[in-house]
């Protein structure tokens, strides 16, 4: 506890008030780097997936997060009816779709 108080007393005195700023500056830099390298690209990828899901239509081939590949036969408000085999129809939630089938 005493070392904690001494740290802030030393940070504020003798260096013209820049001690605390120089102590916090590395944390701000790490947060900024983390934001631009991790958070921002993840937000962009999520937005692109949401845009893709809203643009899907009948006869588009999709892949689900469970690995099921199928062709959309019906679009509902919160789900898709997909055909994965000749007579196999599945209803999957829109959130389960991770993308279009790669060509």
N, C-alpha and C positions, 0 to 999 in steps of 0.2 A: 504494500500500500504506500509506503514511504517513497519507494523508487518511482511509483507512478506520479505522485505529487511533485517530486523533484524534477522529473522529466518536463512537466508542464511549466514549472517555475523557471527552469533553465531555458526552455524554448521561448518564453516570452521576454526574458531579460538578456541584455548583453548583445543581442543581434538586431536590435532595432525593430522587434516585433515580427521578424520574418521566420523565426524558429518554428512556430506552429505551422506556418504555410509550407515550409520545406519538409516538415514531418508528414503533412497530408498530401503533398504533391505526388509522391509515388503511387499512393492509393488511387488518386484521381486518374493518373496516367494508365494504371492497370485496368481500371474500370472502363476507360475510354477505348483502350485496345480490345478488351473483351466485348464491348458493345459492338464495335465495328467488325470484328472477326467472327462473332458467334451469334449474337442476338439479331442484328440487322439482316444477315443472309437467311436466317431461319424464318423471320417474319416474311421476307420476300418469297421464299419457297412455299410457305403456307398460303399466301395470297394467290400465287400462281396455281396451286392445286385447287383452291376454292373457285377460281375463274374457270379452270378446266372442267370441274364438276358441273358448274352451271351451264356450260356450253355443250355438254354431252347430249346426244339425241339417239333416237332409235337406229339400230344397226351399227353403232359404234362398238368396237371391241375393247373391253376394259379388263384390268387386272385388279383383284381385291387384295386386301392386306393378308388374307388367308392363302393367297396363291391361286385362287380360282380365276380362270380366264374364260370369259364368255361374251356373248353378243347381247346388247341391250334390246329387249323386245317391248318394254313398256316403261315409261317414266312416270313415277308417282311423286307426290309432294316431298316425302322424306326418304324414298327408297327407289330402287330399280328392280325390275324383273329381268333377269338375264338368263339366256339359254347357254348352258355349258356343254351339253351334248345334244344328240338329236331329239330326245324326248325329256330332257332334264331341264326344268325351269327352277330358278332360285330367286328368292326375294332377298336382296341385300340392301343394307342402309347406305345412303349416299356417303356417309363418313367412312365406310369400309373400302371405297374405291380409292386406289392409290395412283392410278394413271391409266393411260391408254395402252393397249397391247403394242409392244415394240414390233416394228416391221421386220 
